[in-house]
Amino acid sequence: MTTDILQPRNVILAGMPAIGLATAGDWTGILWGLLAGVCAGLVPAGYISWHLKRGAWADRHVADRTKRAPIFFVILSSIGTGTLIMVLADAPAGILASMLALWLMTVGLLAVNTAWKISVDAAVASAVVALLAAAHSPWWLLAYGLVAAVCWSRVALSYHTPAQTLAGTALGATTASALLFL
């Protein structure tokens, strides 16, 4: 199903090495992208899995938005740590800008989530597509068809309303477009 393939961690793990490759200009960018994928995708997914195994949450979607804040703080900390490692190791500016975009998106998700449920899945998918378009080519914008599939699945599964998925999509695209100005 769309939600399994296009989970945020999978989208980030697939997209960030490609962004790293484009921004570094050589194979080392893949490694920077993998580090970004671990920090922005695997660490948060691992945190959610840990809570699921403990029985603290019913599913990976954490439908109760009041329980989502700790996830956002873990994501912010993990992306921040990864970014610090990248700065200390002299990573390419483009992958650093991508990490900053993901960090800003997470701040936005946290802020909106305090008052209203927003689709993290849609935000992540949109951000990765926008980052790929900025780093590689505007042709990547055609991948917004996949973002639409993510939005559709979130609504079809009754996890979000159309407005919540559109808001997530807009937030992801807006924060990712910061890469164009750095």
PyMOL commands that place a pseudoatom at each C-alpha (Angstrom):
pseudoatom trace, name=CA, resn=MET, resi=1, chain=A, elem=C, hetatm=0, pos=[0.000, 0.000, 0.000]
pseudoatom trace, name=CA, resn=THR, resi=2, chain=A, elem=C, hetatm=0, pos=[1.115, 3.572, -0.663]
pseudoatom trace, name=CA, resn=THR, resi=3, chain=A, elem=C, hetatm=0, pos=[1.504, 4.381, 3.018]
pseudoatom trace, name=CA, resn=ASP, resi=4, chain=A, elem=C, hetatm=0, pos=[3.944, 1.501, 3.517]
pseudoatom trace, name=CA, resn=ILE, resi=5, chain=A, elem=C, hetatm=0, pos=[6.211, 2.347, 0.592]
pseudoatom trace, name=CA, resn=LEU, resi=6, chain=A, elem=C, hetatm=0, pos=[6.079, 6.103, 1.059]
pseudoatom trace, name=CA, resn=GLN, resi=7, chain=A, elem=C, hetatm=0, pos=[6.528, 6.260, 4.822]
pseudoatom trace, name=CA, resn=PRO, resi=8, chain=A, elem=C, hetatm=0, pos=[8.541, 9.331, 5.821]
pseudoatom trace, name=CA, resn=ARG, resi=9, chain=A, elem=C, hetatm=0, pos=[11.618, 7.282, 6.750]
pseudoatom trace, name=CA, resn=ASN, resi=10, chain=A, elem=C, hetatm=0, pos=[11.622, 5.545, 3.350]
pseudoatom trace, name=CA, resn=VAL, resi=11, chain=A, elem=C, hetatm=0, pos=[11.136, 8.790, 1.443]
pseudoatom trace, name=CA, resn=ILE, resi=12, chain=A, elem=C, hetatm=0, pos=[13.977, 10.424, 3.363]
pseudoatom trace, name=CA, resn=LEU, resi=13, chain=A, elem=C, hetatm=0, pos=[16.283, 7.397, 3.036]
pseudoatom trace, name=CA, resn=ALA, resi=14, chain=A, elem=C, hetatm=0, pos=[15.718, 7.305, -0.723]
pseudoatom trace, name=CA, resn=GLY, resi=15, chain=A, elem=C, hetatm=0, pos=[15.834, 11.047, -1.335]
pseudoatom trace, name=CA, resn=MET, resi=16, chain=A, elem=C, hetatm=0, pos=[18.642, 12.340, 0.843]
pseudoatom trace, name=CA, resn=PRO, resi=17, chain=A, elem=C, hetatm=0, pos=[21.491, 10.352, -0.788]
pseudoatom trace, name=CA, resn=ALA, resi=18, chain=A, elem=C, hetatm=0, pos=[20.354, 11.684, -4.178]
pseudoatom trace, name=CA, resn=ILE, resi=19, chain=A, elem=C, hetatm=0, pos=[20.289, 15.214, -2.778]
pseudoatom trace, name=CA, resn=GLY, resi=20, chain=A, elem=C, hetatm=0, pos=[23.713, 14.679, -1.235]
pseudoatom trace, name=CA, resn=LEU, resi=21, chain=A, elem=C, hetatm=0, pos=[25.091, 13.407, -4.543]
pseudoatom trace, name=CA, resn=ALA, resi=22, chain=A, elem=C, hetatm=0, pos=[23.787, 16.453, -6.408]
pseudoatom trace, name=CA, resn=THR, resi=23, chain=A, elem=C, hetatm=0, pos=[24.971, 18.976, -3.847]
pseudoatom trace, name=CA, resn=ALA, resi=24, chain=A, elem=C, hetatm=0, pos=[28.438, 17.446, -3.332]
pseudoatom trace, name=CA, resn=GLY, resi=25, chain=A, elem=C, hetatm=0, pos=[29.008, 16.718, -7.010]
pseudoatom trace, name=CA, resn=ASP, resi=26, chain=A, elem=C, hetatm=0, pos=[30.642, 13.344, -6.331]
pseudoatom trace, name=CA, resn=TRP, resi=27, chain=A, elem=C, hetatm=0, pos=[30.064, 10.014, -4.593]
pseudoatom trace, name=CA, resn=THR, resi=28, chain=A, elem=C, hetatm=0, pos=[30.880, 11.431, -1.140]
pseudoatom trace, name=CA, resn=GLY, resi=29, chain=A, elem=C, hetatm=0, pos=[27.527, 13.185, -1.312]
pseudoatom trace, name=CA, resn=ILE, resi=30, chain=A, elem=C, hetatm=0, pos=[25.827, 9.803, -1.093]
pseudoatom trace, name=CA, resn=LEU, resi=31, chain=A, elem=C, hetatm=0, pos=[27.468, 9.265, 2.296]
pseudoatom trace, name=CA, resn=TRP, resi=32, chain=A, elem=C, hetatm=0, pos=[26.383, 12.718, 3.488]
pseudoatom trace, name=CA, resn=GLY, resi=33, chain=A, elem=C, hetatm=0, pos=[22.875, 11.907, 2.273]
pseudoatom trace, name=CA, resn=LEU, resi=34, chain=A, elem=C, hetatm=0, pos=[22.889, 8.604, 4.129]
pseudoatom trace, name=CA, resn=LEU, resi=35, chain=A, elem=C, hetatm=0, pos=[23.885, 10.410, 7.326]
pseudoatom trace, name=CA, resn=ALA, resi=36, chain=A, elem=C, hetatm=0, pos=[21.019, 12.832, 6.723]
pseudoatom trace, name=CA, resn=GLY, resi=37, chain=A, elem=C, hetatm=0, pos=[18.661, 9.899, 6.128]
pseudoatom trace, name=CA, resn=VAL, resi=38, chain=A, elem=C, hetatm=0, pos=[19.681, 8.241, 9.368]
pseudoatom trace, name=CA, resn=CYS, resi=39, chain=A, elem=C, hetatm=0, pos=[19.223, 11.450, 11.363]
pseudoatom trace, name=CA, resn=ALA, resi=40, chain=A, elem=C, hetatm=0, pos=[15.992, 12.635, 9.735]
pseudoatom trace, name=CA, resn=GLY, resi=41, chain=A, elem=C, hetatm=0, pos=[14.420, 9.247, 8.983]
pseudoatom trace, name=CA, resn=LEU, resi=42, chain=A, elem=C, hetatm=0, pos=[15.747, 6.254, 10.886]
pseudoatom trace, name=CA, resn=VAL, resi=43, chain=A, elem=C, hetatm=0, pos=[16.220, 7.816, 14.317]
pseudoatom trace, name=CA, resn=PRO, resi=44, chain=A, elem=C, hetatm=0, pos=[12.634, 9.159, 14.450]
pseudoatom trace, name=CA, resn=ALA, resi=45, chain=A, elem=C, hetatm=0, pos=[11.281, 5.851, 13.100]
pseudoatom trace, name=CA, resn=GLY, resi=46, chain=A, elem=C, hetatm=0, pos=[13.266, 3.977, 15.735]
pseudoatom trace, name=CA, resn=TYR, resi=47, chain=A, elem=C, hetatm=0, pos=[11.878, 6.220, 18.462]
pseudoatom trace, name=CA, resn=ILE, resi=48, chain=A, elem=C, hetatm=0, pos=[8.332, 5.565, 17.268]
pseudoatom trace, name=CA, resn=SER, resi=49, chain=A, elem=C, hetatm=0, pos=[8.994, 1.803, 17.070]
pseudoatom trace, name=CA, resn=TRP, resi=50, chain=A, elem=C, hetatm=0, pos=[10.340, 1.838, 20.627]
pseudoatom trace, name=CA, resn=HIS, resi=51, chain=A, elem=C, hetatm=0, pos=[7.131, 3.482, 21.871]
pseudoatom trace, name=CA, resn=LEU, resi=52, chain=A, elem=C, hetatm=0, pos=[5.016, 1.018, 19.891]
pseudoatom trace, name=CA, resn=LYS, resi=53, chain=A, elem=C, hetatm=0, pos=[6.814, -1.938, 21.457]
pseudoatom trace, name=CA, resn=ARG, resi=54, chain=A, elem=C, hetatm=0, pos=[6.288, -0.434, 24.916]
pseudoatom trace, name=CA, resn=GLY, resi=55, chain=A, elem=C, hetatm=0, pos=[2.580, -0.100, 24.145]
pseudoatom trace, name=CA, resn=ALA, resi=56, chain=A, elem=C, hetatm=0, pos=[2.615, 3.671, 24.609]
pseudoatom trace, name=CA, resn=TRP, resi=57, chain=A, elem=C, hetatm=0, pos=[1.116, 4.241, 21.147]
pseudoatom trace, name=CA, resn=ALA, resi=58, chain=A, elem=C, hetatm=0, pos=[-1.389, 2.235, 19.156]
pseudoatom trace, name=CA, resn=ASP, resi=59, chain=A, elem=C, hetatm=0, pos=[0.234, 2.697, 15.721]
pseudoatom trace, name=CA, resn=ARG, resi=60, chain=A, elem=C, hetatm=0, pos=[3.080, 4.504, 13.959]
pseudoatom trace, name=CA, resn=HIS, resi=61, chain=A, elem=C, hetatm=0, pos=[0.761, 7.326, 12.927]
pseudoatom trace, name=CA, resn=VAL, resi=62, chain=A, elem=C, hetatm=0, pos=[0.295, 8.574, 16.516]
pseudoatom trace, name=CA, resn=ALA, resi=63, chain=A, elem=C, hetatm=0, pos=[-3.174, 9.791, 15.646]
pseudoatom trace, name=CA, resn=ASP, resi=64, chain=A, elem=C, hetatm=0, pos=[-3.528, 11.652, 18.949]
pseudoatom trace, name=CA, resn=ARG, resi=65, chain=A, elem=C, hetatm=0, pos=[-1.734, 14.907, 18.134]
pseudoatom trace, name=CA, resn=THR, resi=66, chain=A, elem=C, hetatm=0, pos=[-1.240, 15.658, 21.832]
pseudoatom trace, name=CA, resn=LYS, resi=67, chain=A, elem=C, hetatm=0, pos=[1.224, 12.747, 21.935]
pseudoatom trace, name=CA, resn=ARG, resi=68, chain=A, elem=C, hetatm=0, pos=[3.230, 13.935, 18.937]
pseudoatom trace, name=CA, resn=ALA, resi=69, chain=A, elem=C, hetatm=0, pos=[5.385, 16.672, 20.531]
pseudoatom trace, name=CA, resn=PRO, resi=70, chain=A, elem=C, hetatm=0, pos=[8.074, 14.283, 21.858]
pseudoatom trace, name=CA, resn=ILE, resi=71, chain=A, elem=C, hetatm=0, pos=[8.503, 12.875, 18.350]
pseudoatom trace, name=CA, resn=PHE, resi=72, chain=A, elem=C, hetatm=0, pos=[9.144, 16.346, 16.967]
pseudoatom trace, name=CA, resn=PHE, resi=73, chain=A, elem=C, hetatm=0, pos=[11.706, 17.060, 19.686]
pseudoatom trace, name=CA, resn=VAL, resi=74, chain=A, elem=C, hetatm=0, pos=[13.510, 13.795, 18.889]
pseudoatom trace, name=CA, resn=ILE, resi=75, chain=A, elem=C, hetatm=0, pos=[13.521, 14.712, 15.190]
pseudoatom trace, name=CA, resn=LEU, resi=76, chain=A, elem=C, hetatm=0, pos=[14.816, 18.226, 15.916]
pseudoatom trace, name=CA, resn=SER, resi=77, chain=A, elem=C, hetatm=0, pos=[17.552, 16.840, 18.152]
pseudoatom trace, name=CA, resn=SER, resi=78, chain=A, elem=C, hetatm=0, pos=[18.547, 14.162, 15.672]
pseudoatom trace, name=CA, resn=ILE, resi=79, chain=A, elem=C, hetatm=0, pos=[18.638, 16.526, 12.689]
pseudoatom trace, name=CA, resn=GLY, resi=80, chain=A, elem=C, hetatm=0, pos=[20.535, 19.057, 14.819]
pseudoatom trace, name=CA, resn=THR, resi=81, chain=A, elem=C, hetatm=0, pos=[23.095, 16.435, 15.837]
pseudoatom trace, name=CA, resn=GLY, resi=82, chain=A, elem=C, hetatm=0, pos=[23.529, 15.283, 12.253]
pseudoatom trace, name=CA, resn=THR, resi=83, chain=A, elem=C, hetatm=0, pos=[23.949, 18.855, 11.095]
pseudoatom trace, name=CA, resn=LEU, resi=84, chain=A, elem=C, hetatm=0, pos=[26.574, 19.509, 13.775]
pseudoatom trace, name=CA, resn=ILE, resi=85, chain=A, elem=C, hetatm=0, pos=[28.514, 16.438, 12.637]
pseudoatom trace, name=CA, resn=MET, resi=86, chain=A, elem=C, hetatm=0, pos=[28.259, 17.670, 9.053]
pseudoatom trace, name=CA, resn=VAL, resi=87, chain=A, elem=C, hetatm=0, pos=[29.486, 21.152, 9.964]
pseudoatom trace, name=CA, resn=LEU, resi=88, chain=A, elem=C, hetatm=0, pos=[32.432, 19.750, 11.931]
pseudoatom trace, name=CA, resn=ALA, resi=89, chain=A, elem=C, hetatm=0, pos=[33.309, 17.401, 9.056]
pseudoatom trace, name=CA, resn=ASP, resi=90, chain=A, elem=C, hetatm=0, pos=[32.987, 20.149, 6.414]
pseudoatom trace, name=CA, resn=ALA, resi=91, chain=A, elem=C, hetatm=0, pos=[29.993, 18.743, 4.527]
pseudoatom trace, name=CA, resn=PRO, resi=92, chain=A, elem=C, hetatm=0, pos=[28.886, 20.421, 1.291]
pseudoatom trace, name=CA, resn=ALA, resi=93, chain=A, elem=C, hetatm=0, pos=[26.720, 23.497, 1.768]
pseudoatom trace, name=CA, resn=GLY, resi=94, chain=A, elem=C, hetatm=0, pos=[23.822, 21.977, -0.194]
pseudoatom trace, name=CA, resn=ILE, resi=95, chain=A, elem=C, hetatm=0, pos=[23.327, 19.010, 2.116]
pseudoatom trace, name=CA, resn=LEU, resi=96, chain=A, elem=C, hetatm=0, pos=[23.596, 21.355, 5.107]
pseudoatom trace, name=CA, resn=ALA, resi=97, chain=A, elem=C, hetatm=0, pos=[20.916, 23.555, 3.550]
pseudoatom trace, name=CA, resn=SER, resi=98, chain=A, elem=C, hetatm=0, pos=[18.751, 20.458, 3.065]
pseudoatom trace, name=CA, resn=MET, resi=99, chain=A, elem=C, hetatm=0, pos=[19.134, 19.545, 6.718]
pseudoatom trace, name=CA, resn=LEU, resi=100, chain=A, elem=C, hetatm=0, pos=[18.240, 23.109, 7.688]
pseudoatom trace, name=CA, resn=ALA, resi=101, chain=A, elem=C, hetatm=0, pos=[15.133, 22.869, 5.502]
pseudoatom trace, name=CA, resn=LEU, resi=102, chain=A, elem=C, hetatm=0, pos=[14.081, 19.618, 7.203]
pseudoatom trace, name=CA, resn=TRP, resi=103, chain=A, elem=C, hetatm=0, pos=[14.761, 21.135, 10.628]
pseudoatom trace, name=CA, resn=LEU, resi=104, chain=A, elem=C, hetatm=0, pos=[12.652, 24.211, 9.781]
pseudoatom trace, name=CA, resn=MET, resi=105, chain=A, elem=C, hetatm=0, pos=[9.888, 21.975, 8.457]
pseudoatom trace, name=CA, resn=THR, resi=106, chain=A, elem=C, hetatm=0, pos=[9.888, 20.057, 11.741]
pseudoatom trace, name=CA, resn=VAL, resi=107, chain=A, elem=C, hetatm=0, pos=[9.653, 23.311, 13.713]
pseudoatom trace, name=CA, resn=GLY, resi=108, chain=A, elem=C, hetatm=0, pos=[6.668, 24.232, 11.543]
pseudoatom trace, name=CA, resn=LEU, resi=109, chain=A, elem=C, hetatm=0, pos=[5.063, 20.828, 12.065]
pseudoatom trace, name=CA, resn=LEU, resi=110, chain=A, elem=C, hetatm=0, pos=[5.517, 21.142, 15.820]
pseudoatom trace, name=CA, resn=ALA, resi=111, chain=A, elem=C, hetatm=0, pos=[4.063, 24.664, 15.864]
pseudoatom trace, name=CA, resn=VAL, resi=112, chain=A, elem=C, hetatm=0, pos=[1.020, 23.768, 13.793]
pseudoatom trace, name=CA, resn=ASN, resi=113, chain=A, elem=C, hetatm=0, pos=[0.501, 20.508, 15.671]
pseudoatom trace, name=CA, resn=THR, resi=114, chain=A, elem=C, hetatm=0, pos=[-0.031, 22.364, 18.940]
pseudoatom trace, name=CA, resn=ALA, resi=115, chain=A, elem=C, hetatm=0, pos=[-3.340, 23.665, 17.595]
pseudoatom trace, name=CA, resn=TRP, resi=116, chain=A, elem=C, hetatm=0, pos=[-4.259, 21.432, 14.662]
pseudoatom trace, name=CA, resn=LYS, resi=117, chain=A, elem=C, hetatm=0, pos=[-3.366, 18.026, 13.248]
pseudoatom trace, name=CA, resn=ILE, resi=118, chain=A, elem=C, hetatm=0, pos=[-1.171, 18.300, 10.150]
pseudoatom trace, name=CA, resn=SER, resi=119, chain=A, elem=C, hetatm=0, pos=[0.082, 15.516, 7.883]
pseudoatom trace, name=CA, resn=VAL, resi=120, chain=A, elem=C, hetatm=0, pos=[3.734, 14.751, 8.548]
pseudoatom trace, name=CA, resn=ASP, resi=121, chain=A, elem=C, hetatm=0, pos=[3.741, 12.180, 5.734]
pseudoatom trace, name=CA, resn=ALA, resi=122, chain=A, elem=C, hetatm=0, pos=[2.602, 14.803, 3.214]
pseudoatom trace, name=CA, resn=ALA, resi=123, chain=A, elem=C, hetatm=0, pos=[5.090, 17.376, 4.526]
pseudoatom trace, name=CA, resn=VAL, resi=124, chain=A, elem=C, hetatm=0, pos=[8.042, 14.982, 4.282]
pseudoatom trace, name=CA, resn=ALA, resi=125, chain=A, elem=C, hetatm=0, pos=[7.115, 13.730, 0.807]
pseudoatom trace, name=CA, resn=SER, resi=126, chain=A, elem=C, hetatm=0, pos=[6.657, 17.295, -0.426]
pseudoatom trace, name=CA, resn=ALA, resi=127, chain=A, elem=C, hetatm=0, pos=[9.915, 18.509, 1.129]
pseudoatom trace, name=CA, resn=VAL, resi=128, chain=A, elem=C, hetatm=0, pos=[11.956, 15.687, -0.393]
pseudoatom trace, name=CA, resn=VAL, resi=129, chain=A, elem=C, hetatm=0, pos=[10.479, 16.259, -3.862]
pseudoatom trace, name=CA, resn=ALA, resi=130, chain=A, elem=C, hetatm=0, pos=[11.125, 20.009, -3.613]
pseudoatom trace, name=CA, resn=LEU, resi=131, chain=A, elem=C, hetatm=0, pos=[14.683, 19.393, -2.378]
pseudoatom trace, name=CA, resn=LEU, resi=132, chain=A, elem=C, hetatm=0, pos=[15.325, 16.988, -5.254]
pseudoatom trace, name=CA, resn=ALA, resi=133, chain=A, elem=C, hetatm=0, pos=[13.993, 19.566, -7.710]
pseudoatom trace, name=CA, resn=ALA, resi=134, chain=A, elem=C, hetatm=0, pos=[16.211, 22.277, -6.218]
pseudoatom trace, name=CA, resn=ALA, resi=135, chain=A, elem=C, hetatm=0, pos=[19.304, 20.060, -6.079]
pseudoatom trace, name=CA, resn=HIS, resi=136, chain=A, elem=C, hetatm=0, pos=[18.924, 18.198, -9.385]
pseudoatom trace, name=CA, resn=SER, resi=137, chain=A, elem=C, hetatm=0, pos=[16.378, 19.525, -11.838]
pseudoatom trace, name=CA, resn=PRO, resi=138, chain=A, elem=C, hetatm=0, pos=[12.888, 21.031, -11.961]
pseudoatom trace, name=CA, resn=TRP, resi=139, chain=A, elem=C, hetatm=0, pos=[11.831, 17.780, -13.676]
pseudoatom trace, name=CA, resn=TRP, resi=140, chain=A, elem=C, hetatm=0, pos=[11.694, 16.291, -10.187]
pseudoatom trace, name=CA, resn=LEU, resi=141, chain=A, elem=C, hetatm=0, pos=[8.554, 18.352, -9.626]
pseudoatom trace, name=CA, resn=LEU, resi=142, chain=A, elem=C, hetatm=0, pos=[6.754, 15.658, -11.630]
pseudoatom trace, name=CA, resn=ALA, resi=143, chain=A, elem=C, hetatm=0, pos=[7.220, 13.475, -8.540]
pseudoatom trace, name=CA, resn=TYR, resi=144, chain=A, elem=C, hetatm=0, pos=[4.501, 15.557, -6.898]
pseudoatom trace, name=CA, resn=GLY, resi=145, chain=A, elem=C, hetatm=0, pos=[2.255, 12.841, -8.343]
pseudoatom trace, name=CA, resn=LEU, resi=146, chain=A, elem=C, hetatm=0, pos=[3.689, 10.626, -5.588]
pseudoatom trace, name=CA, resn=VAL, resi=147, chain=A, elem=C, hetatm=0, pos=[2.980, 13.362, -3.042]
pseudoatom trace, name=CA, resn=ALA, resi=148, chain=A, elem=C, hetatm=0, pos=[-0.618, 13.369, -4.267]
pseudoatom trace, name=CA, resn=ALA, resi=149, chain=A, elem=C, hetatm=0, pos=[-0.708, 9.591, -3.727]
pseudoatom trace, name=CA, resn=VAL, resi=150, chain=A, elem=C, hetatm=0, pos=[0.531, 10.067, -0.169]
pseudoatom trace, name=CA, resn=CYS, resi=151, chain=A, elem=C, hetatm=0, pos=[-2.146, 12.714, 0.455]
pseudoatom trace, name=CA, resn=TRP, resi=152, chain=A, elem=C, hetatm=0, pos=[-4.843, 10.523, -1.054]
pseudoatom trace, name=CA, resn=SER, resi=153, chain=A, elem=C, hetatm=0, pos=[-3.830, 7.559, 1.090]
pseudoatom trace, name=CA, resn=ARG, resi=154, chain=A, elem=C, hetatm=0, pos=[-3.806, 9.630, 4.294]
pseudoatom trace, name=CA, resn=VAL, resi=155, chain=A, elem=C, hetatm=0, pos=[-7.354, 10.818, 3.561]
pseudoatom trace, name=CA, resn=ALA, resi=156, chain=A, elem=C, hetatm=0, pos=[-8.571, 7.397, 2.344]
pseudoatom trace, name=CA, resn=LEU, resi=157, chain=A, elem=C, hetatm=0, pos=[-7.322, 5.780, 5.555]
pseudoatom trace, name=CA, resn=SER, resi=158, chain=A, elem=C, hetatm=0, pos=[-9.088, 8.508, 7.592]
pseudoatom trace, name=CA, resn=TYR, resi=159, chain=A, elem=C, hetatm=0, pos=[-5.844, 9.621, 9.238]
pseudoatom trace, name=CA, resn=HIS, resi=160, chain=A, elem=C, hetatm=0, pos=[-6.180, 13.169, 7.884]
pseudoatom trace, name=CA, resn=THR, resi=161, chain=A, elem=C, hetatm=0, pos=[-8.559, 15.518, 6.153]
pseudoatom trace, name=CA, resn=PRO, resi=162, chain=A, elem=C, hetatm=0, pos=[-7.756, 16.928, 2.713]
pseudoatom trace, name=CA, resn=ALA, resi=163, chain=A, elem=C, hetatm=0, pos=[-6.921, 20.271, 4.369]
pseudoatom trace, name=CA, resn=GLN, resi=164, chain=A, elem=C, hetatm=0, pos=[-4.422, 18.618, 6.720]
pseudoatom trace, name=CA, resn=THR, resi=165, chain=A, elem=C, hetatm=0, pos=[-2.618, 16.910, 3.833]
pseudoatom trace, name=CA, resn=LEU, resi=166, chain=A, elem=C, hetatm=0, pos=[-2.595, 20.091, 1.747]
pseudoatom trace, name=CA, resn=ALA, resi=167, chain=A, elem=C, hetatm=0, pos=[-1.209, 22.037, 4.702]
pseudoatom trace, name=CA, resn=GLY, resi=168, chain=A, elem=C, hetatm=0, pos=[1.538, 19.430, 5.151]
pseudoatom trace, name=CA, resn=THR, resi=169, chain=A, elem=C, hetatm=0, pos=[2.339, 19.544, 1.438]
pseudoatom trace, name=CA, resn=ALA, resi=170, chain=A, elem=C, hetatm=0, pos=[2.558, 23.337, 1.481]
pseudoatom trace, name=CA, resn=LEU, resi=171, chain=A, elem=C, hetatm=0, pos=[4.729, 23.387, 4.601]
pseudoatom trace, name=CA, resn=GLY, resi=172, chain=A, elem=C, hetatm=0, pos=[7.143, 20.837, 3.154]
pseudoatom trace, name=CA, resn=ALA, resi=173, chain=A, elem=C, hetatm=0, pos=[7.464, 22.687, -0.144]
pseudoatom trace, name=CA, resn=THR, resi=174, chain=A, elem=C, hetatm=0, pos=[7.838, 26.087, 1.503]
pseudoatom trace, name=CA, resn=THR, resi=175, chain=A, elem=C, hetatm=0, pos=[10.585, 25.096, 3.915]
pseudoatom trace, name=CA, resn=ALA, resi=176, chain=A, elem=C, hetatm=0, pos=[12.419, 23.060, 1.289]
pseudoatom trace, name=CA, resn=SER, resi=177, chain=A, elem=C, hetatm=0, pos=[12.411, 26.004, -1.105]
pseudoatom trace, name=CA, resn=ALA, resi=178, chain=A, elem=C, hetatm=0, pos=[14.753, 27.741, 1.364]
pseudoatom trace, name=CA, resn=LEU, resi=179, chain=A, elem=C, hetatm=0, pos=[17.480, 25.647, -0.322]
pseudoatom trace, name=CA, resn=LEU, resi=180, chain=A, elem=C, hetatm=0, pos=[17.086, 27.844, -3.396]
pseudoatom trace, name=CA, resn=PHE, resi=181, chain=A, elem=C, hetatm=0, pos=[18.124, 30.921, -1.439]
pseudoatom trace, name=CA, resn=LEU, resi=182, chain=A, elem=C, hetatm=0, pos=[21.172, 29.513, 0.371]
for i in range(1, 182): cmd.bond("trace and resi %d" % i, "trace and resi %d" % (i + 1))
show_as sticks, trace
zoom trace
